[in-house]
Amino acid sequence: MKSRNVSLSKLVSPIKLFPQVLMNVVVGKRQDIKSVPAVMDAIQAAEQKLDGRGRILVRASGTEPKIRVMLEGDDMKLIHRIGTAISKLIRETMQ
């Protein structure tokens, strides 16, 4: 801010914020998602659907028997639909 002599609001104005969805899926046992090919395939397919207009993060909770599914993107309906589908698949395959 000081070197450019502009306010913080002007510096961050080009940043576009996207809607975010976070889903917590309770699983029977903690398991690395990378060991479940169906889940990895679904994540890869979802990333292709987003086509650079969002991102997906799926990870195990560090403290609970849960898998966290987080999506950001420019289309709230799309990221919610994708998150729901991935969460359902995790429930079905990681129990």
Buried (B, 14 or more C-beta within 10 A) or exposed (E): EEEEEEEEEEEEEEEEEBBBBEBEBEBEEEBEBEEBEEBEEBBEEBBEBBEEEBBBEBEBBEEEBBBBBBBBBEBEEBBBBBBBBBBEBBBEBBE
